[in-house]
Amino acid sequence: MHTHDHAPDHPHDHDHDHDHIHEHRDPGGIYLISPSGAVADAAGLELARERLRALGFRTTVDRTALAVHERFAGTDRQRLASIQRACRQKHPIVMATRGGYGLSRLLHQIDWRAVADSGKMFIGHSDFTVFSLALLAQTGAVSYSGPAAIPDFGQKGMDDLTADLFAETMRNELEVLSFESPDSDAVDARGILWGGNLAMVASLAGTPFLPRIDGGVLFLEDVGEHPYKVERMLSQLLHAGVLASQRAIVLGRFTEYRLAAHDNGYDMNSVVAWLRGACRVPVVTGLPYGHVKVKATLPVGAQVGVATEDGMAYLLLREHH
């Protein structure tokens, strides 16, 4: 992610009880924290609160959400304290106001067991990827990769589908996410859903904060990264043994990059072709996810199914019991 602006005790033994921990819960309220970059758009945060209220969610803003220290939303200590407050407060959902950069500095200081034991539904994307993956690696707990307050709910043109998918997922009502995927490989598999922003995933390689997931469904997106940099990060995960152990690699949107004359036809399609040749894992494209308006809300660490058929892909998020 070019910003504009481990070993757990049982690496393969994730606690699947968390998969269904949020069933039948009133989605209630959302506690808004700024764990990464400073908020430059306080008006956008207020608009986001109005939009979330219209969807039926009460909101409370953490007291340092608008703090500024250098490029960050407050000092490291302030941002750590906001995560601790988020675990103790009453609302069931904790949402990042925005991404940027900053959570990587905090990973070794966060009490991950307290985060997991809080039972809160933590949600964000971009820089928040490292939070979700560290939580999964350290505890097996599920969190969510999806909209953040300001980029998704605080802009003039909010996407209704993004809002609906978020609300349905928070209420545990969304069973299947289907999307057009005309050039996907054939796949029909089950596994732990994990991933997020590619630059953030790659940044965790070799650390105790990258989950060791065998037979997983790895989803990836990025923004502002030239295709060769995307390929270089994918090759890092390939050589680290991460890609070969997955059941499927699901690609979201890779946006806001500029090709150069000397690329000579090398583009994101070339990267996907390279990925398929380098790694014998089925590749699924077209996931509505990334630094784009239409953004699914995905349960990081939950058991899911993935299948493709007739130019469509299906993520089975919830099964009838």
C-alpha positions as CSV (number, residue, x, y, z in Angstrom):
1,M,0.0,0.0,0.0
2,H,1.6,3.2,-1.1
3,T,-0.2,5.6,1.3
4,H,-1.2,8.8,-0.3
5,D,-0.8,10.7,2.1
6,H,4.9,-15.4,15.8
7,A,4.5,-18.0,16.5
8,P,1.3,-18.7,18.3
9,D,1.1,-21.7,20.5
10,H,-0.9,-23.7,18.0
11,P,-0.3,-22.0,14.6
12,H,-2.8,-24.1,12.8
13,D,-5.3,-24.5,15.5
14,H,-7.5,-21.4,15.4
15,D,-10.4,-21.1,17.7
16,H,-13.5,-21.6,15.6
17,D,-15.9,-20.8,18.4
18,H,-15.4,-17.2,17.4
19,D,-16.9,-17.9,14.0
20,H,-20.4,-17.8,15.5
21,I,-19.8,-15.7,18.6
22,H,-21.8,-12.8,17.1
23,E,-25.0,-14.6,16.2
24,H,-28.3,-13.1,17.3
25,R,-26.6,-10.0,18.7
26,D,-28.3,-6.6,18.4
27,P,-25.8,-4.7,16.3
28,G,-26.4,-1.8,18.7
29,G,-23.8,0.8,18.5
30,I,-20.4,1.6,17.0
31,Y,-17.4,3.0,18.9
32,L,-15.1,5.0,16.5
33,I,-11.4,5.1,17.1
34,S,-8.4,6.5,15.1
35,P,-5.6,3.9,15.4
36,S,-3.6,5.0,12.4
37,G,-3.4,8.3,10.5
38,A,-4.6,11.7,11.8
39,V,-8.1,12.7,10.8
40,A,-8.0,15.7,8.5
41,D,-11.7,15.7,7.9
42,A,-13.7,16.2,11.1
43,A,-16.8,17.1,9.0
44,G,-16.5,13.8,7.2
45,L,-16.5,12.0,10.6
46,E,-19.8,13.8,11.5
47,L,-21.3,12.9,8.2
48,A,-20.3,9.3,8.7
49,R,-22.0,9.3,12.1
50,E,-25.2,10.6,10.5
51,R,-25.1,7.9,7.9
52,L,-24.5,5.2,10.4
53,R,-27.4,6.5,12.5
54,A,-29.6,6.3,9.5
55,L,-28.6,2.6,9.1
56,G,-29.7,2.0,12.8
57,F,-26.3,2.2,14.5
58,R,-25.7,4.6,17.5
59,T,-22.1,5.9,17.5
60,T,-19.7,7.2,20.1
61,V,-16.4,8.8,19.2
62,D,-13.3,8.0,21.2
63,R,-11.9,11.1,23.0
64,T,-8.6,11.1,21.1
65,A,-10.1,10.2,17.7
66,L,-9.3,13.7,16.4
67,A,-5.8,14.0,18.1
68,V,-2.8,14.8,16.0
69,H,0.8,13.9,16.5
70,E,3.0,14.2,13.5
71,R,1.1,12.2,10.8
72,F,-0.6,10.1,13.4
73,A,-4.0,10.3,15.2
74,G,-2.2,11.0,18.5
75,T,1.0,9.6,20.1
76,D,1.5,5.8,20.2
77,R,0.5,5.9,23.8
78,Q,-2.7,7.7,23.0
79,R,-3.7,5.4,20.2
80,L,-2.9,2.3,22.4
81,A,-5.2,3.8,25.1
82,S,-8.0,4.3,22.6
83,I,-7.8,0.5,21.7
84,Q,-8.0,-0.3,25.4
85,R,-11.0,2.0,25.9
86,A,-12.7,0.4,22.8
87,C,-12.4,-3.0,24.5
88,R,-14.1,-1.8,27.7
89,Q,-16.9,0.5,26.4
90,K,-20.4,-0.8,25.8
91,H,-20.9,-0.8,22.0
92,P,-20.4,-4.1,20.3
93,I,-18.8,-2.7,17.1
94,V,-15.5,-0.9,17.0
95,M,-14.7,0.9,13.7
96,A,-11.6,2.7,12.5
97,T,-12.3,6.2,11.4
98,R,-9.7,5.9,8.6
99,G,-6.5,4.1,7.6
100,G,-3.1,5.6,6.7
101,Y,-0.2,4.3,8.6
102,G,0.4,3.7,12.3
103,L,-0.8,0.4,13.6
104,S,2.5,-1.4,12.7
105,R,4.2,0.6,15.4
106,L,1.8,-0.7,18.1
107,L,1.4,-4.4,17.3
108,H,3.9,-5.6,20.0
109,Q,2.3,-3.4,22.6
110,I,-1.4,-4.4,22.2
111,D,-2.9,-6.9,24.6
112,W,-4.4,-9.2,22.0
113,R,-6.0,-11.5,24.5
114,A,-7.9,-8.5,26.0
115,V,-9.0,-7.5,22.4
116,A,-10.3,-11.1,21.7
117,D,-11.9,-11.5,25.1
118,S,-13.8,-8.2,24.7
119,G,-16.0,-9.9,22.2
120,K,-16.1,-6.7,20.1
121,M,-16.5,-6.7,16.4
122,F,-13.5,-4.7,15.2
123,I,-13.7,-3.4,11.6
124,G,-11.5,-1.4,9.3
125,H,-9.4,-1.8,6.2
126,S,-6.1,-0.7,4.6
127,D,-3.7,-0.1,7.6
128,F,-6.2,-1.9,9.8
129,T,-5.2,-5.2,8.0
130,V,-2.3,-5.6,10.4
131,F,-4.6,-5.3,13.4
132,S,-6.9,-8.0,12.0
133,L,-4.1,-10.4,11.1
134,A,-2.2,-9.9,14.4
135,L,-5.4,-10.6,16.3
136,L,-6.0,-13.8,14.3
137,A,-2.3,-14.9,14.6
138,Q,-2.2,-14.3,18.4
139,T,-5.7,-15.4,19.4
140,G,-7.7,-17.0,16.6
141,A,-10.4,-14.3,17.0
142,V,-12.5,-13.1,14.1
143,S,-12.5,-9.4,13.1
144,Y,-13.8,-7.7,10.0
145,S,-12.2,-6.1,6.9
146,G,-14.6,-3.6,5.4
147,P,-15.6,0.0,5.5
148,A,-14.0,2.7,7.7
149,A,-16.0,5.7,8.9
150,I,-14.7,8.6,6.8
151,P,-13.7,7.1,3.5
152,D,-16.8,5.0,3.2
153,F,-19.6,6.7,5.2
154,G,-18.2,10.3,5.3
155,Q,-18.0,11.2,1.7
156,K,-20.7,13.0,-0.4
157,G,-21.4,10.0,-2.6
158,M,-21.8,7.0,-0.3
159,D,-22.3,3.6,-1.9
160,D,-25.5,2.0,-0.9
161,L,-24.4,-1.5,-1.5
162,T,-21.3,-1.0,0.7
163,A,-23.6,0.2,3.5
164,D,-26.1,-2.7,3.0
165,L,-23.3,-5.3,3.0
166,F,-21.8,-3.8,6.2
167,A,-25.2,-3.7,8.0
168,E,-26.2,-7.2,6.9
169,T,-22.8,-8.6,8.0
170,M,-22.9,-6.9,11.4
171,R,-26.3,-8.3,11.9
172,N,-25.1,-11.7,10.8
173,E,-27.7,-11.9,8.0
174,L,-25.4,-12.2,4.9
175,E,-25.0,-15.8,3.9
176,V,-23.5,-15.6,0.4
177,L,-21.5,-12.9,-1.3
178,S,-21.7,-13.4,-5.1
179,F,-19.8,-11.4,-7.7
180,E,-18.9,-11.5,-11.4
181,S,-15.6,-13.3,-11.9
182,P,-15.3,-14.2,-15.6
183,D,-11.7,-15.2,-15.7
184,S,-11.4,-17.2,-12.5
185,D,-10.0,-20.6,-12.0
186,A,-12.3,-23.4,-11.1
187,V,-12.5,-23.9,-7.3
188,D,-14.9,-25.4,-4.7
189,A,-13.2,-25.2,-1.4
190,R,-13.5,-24.3,2.3
191,G,-11.0,-22.6,4.6
192,I,-10.2,-19.8,6.9
193,L,-10.8,-16.4,5.2
194,W,-7.9,-14.0,5.8
195,G,-5.8,-11.3,4.1
196,G,-6.5,-7.6,3.3
197,N,-4.2,-5.0,2.0
198,L,-1.3,-6.7,0.2
199,A,1.4,-4.3,1.3
200,M,0.3,-4.8,5.0
201,V,0.1,-8.6,4.6
202,A,3.6,-8.7,3.1
203,S,5.0,-6.4,5.8
204,L,4.1,-9.0,8.4
205,A,6.1,-11.9,6.8
206,G,8.6,-13.2,9.2
207,T,6.8,-11.7,12.2
208,P,4.7,-13.3,15.0
209,F,1.7,-11.2,13.6
210,L,1.3,-13.1,10.3
211,P,-1.2,-15.9,10.8
212,R,0.0,-19.3,9.8
213,I,-3.0,-20.5,7.8
214,D,-2.9,-23.8,6.0
215,G,-5.7,-24.4,3.5
216,G,-7.0,-20.8,3.8
217,V,-8.8,-18.5,1.4
218,L,-6.5,-15.5,1.1
219,F,-8.0,-12.2,-0.2
220,L,-5.9,-9.3,-1.3
221,E,-6.2,-5.7,-2.6
222,D,-3.9,-2.6,-2.9
223,V,-3.9,1.0,-4.0
224,G,-1.2,3.2,-5.6
225,E,1.1,0.3,-6.2
226,H,2.6,-0.3,-9.7
227,P,2.0,-3.8,-11.0
228,Y,5.6,-4.8,-10.6
229,K,5.5,-3.8,-6.9
230,V,2.3,-5.9,-6.5
231,E,4.2,-8.8,-8.1
232,R,7.2,-8.3,-5.9
233,M,5.0,-8.4,-2.7
234,L,3.2,-11.5,-4.1
235,S,6.6,-13.1,-4.8
236,Q,7.6,-12.4,-1.2
237,L,4.6,-14.3,0.1
238,L,5.3,-17.0,-2.5
239,H,8.9,-17.5,-1.4
240,A,7.8,-17.4,2.3
241,G,5.6,-20.4,1.6
242,V,2.4,-18.6,2.2
243,L,0.7,-18.8,-1.2
244,A,1.2,-22.5,-1.8
245,S,-0.5,-23.5,1.4
246,Q,-3.8,-21.7,0.5
247,R,-6.9,-23.3,-1.1
248,A,-7.7,-20.2,-3.1
249,I,-6.3,-16.7,-3.7
250,V,-9.1,-14.1,-4.1
251,L,-8.1,-10.8,-5.7
252,G,-10.0,-7.6,-5.0
253,R,-9.2,-4.3,-6.7
254,F,-5.8,-3.0,-7.4
255,T,-6.2,0.7,-8.2
256,E,-4.6,4.1,-8.7
257,Y,-1.4,3.2,-10.3
258,R,0.2,4.6,-13.5
259,L,1.9,2.4,-16.1
260,A,5.1,3.7,-17.9
261,A,6.2,3.3,-21.5
262,H,8.9,0.8,-20.6
263,D,6.3,-1.5,-19.0
264,N,5.8,-2.5,-22.7
265,G,2.5,-4.3,-22.1
266,Y,3.3,-5.5,-18.6
267,D,0.2,-4.7,-16.5
268,M,-1.9,-6.1,-13.7
269,N,-3.2,-8.9,-16.0
270,S,0.5,-9.8,-16.5
271,V,0.9,-10.1,-12.7
272,V,-2.2,-12.4,-12.4
273,A,-0.8,-14.5,-15.3
274,W,2.5,-14.7,-13.5
275,L,0.8,-15.6,-10.2
276,R,-1.1,-18.5,-11.8
277,G,2.1,-19.8,-13.4
278,A,4.2,-19.5,-10.2
279,C,1.7,-21.0,-7.8
280,R,-0.7,-23.8,-8.5
281,V,-3.4,-22.4,-6.3
282,P,-6.8,-21.4,-7.9
283,V,-7.0,-17.6,-8.4
284,V,-10.4,-15.9,-8.2
285,T,-10.7,-12.3,-9.5
286,G,-13.4,-9.6,-9.2
287,L,-13.9,-9.5,-5.4
288,P,-15.7,-6.2,-4.6
289,Y,-13.1,-5.1,-2.1
290,G,-10.3,-2.5,-2.0
291,H,-9.8,1.2,-2.0
292,V,-13.0,1.5,-4.0
293,K,-16.5,2.6,-3.4
294,V,-18.1,-0.8,-3.5
295,K,-16.6,-2.7,-0.6
296,A,-17.7,-6.0,0.9
297,T,-17.4,-6.6,4.7
298,L,-15.4,-9.8,5.2
299,P,-14.9,-11.8,8.4
300,V,-11.2,-12.3,8.8
301,G,-10.5,-15.6,10.6
302,A,-13.9,-17.2,9.9
303,Q,-14.4,-20.5,8.0
304,V,-15.9,-19.8,4.6
305,G,-16.5,-21.6,1.3
306,V,-15.4,-20.3,-2.1
307,A,-16.7,-21.6,-5.4
308,T,-16.8,-20.4,-9.1
309,E,-19.2,-21.4,-11.8
310,D,-20.3,-19.9,-15.1
311,G,-18.4,-16.6,-14.7
312,M,-19.5,-16.0,-11.2
313,A,-17.8,-16.5,-7.8
314,Y,-19.4,-17.2,-4.5
315,L,-18.2,-16.7,-1.0
316,L,-20.2,-18.7,1.5
317,L,-20.0,-16.6,4.7
318,R,-22.5,-18.4,6.8
319,E,-24.1,-21.8,6.8
320,H,-27.4,-23.0,8.1
321,H,-27.1,-25.2,11.1
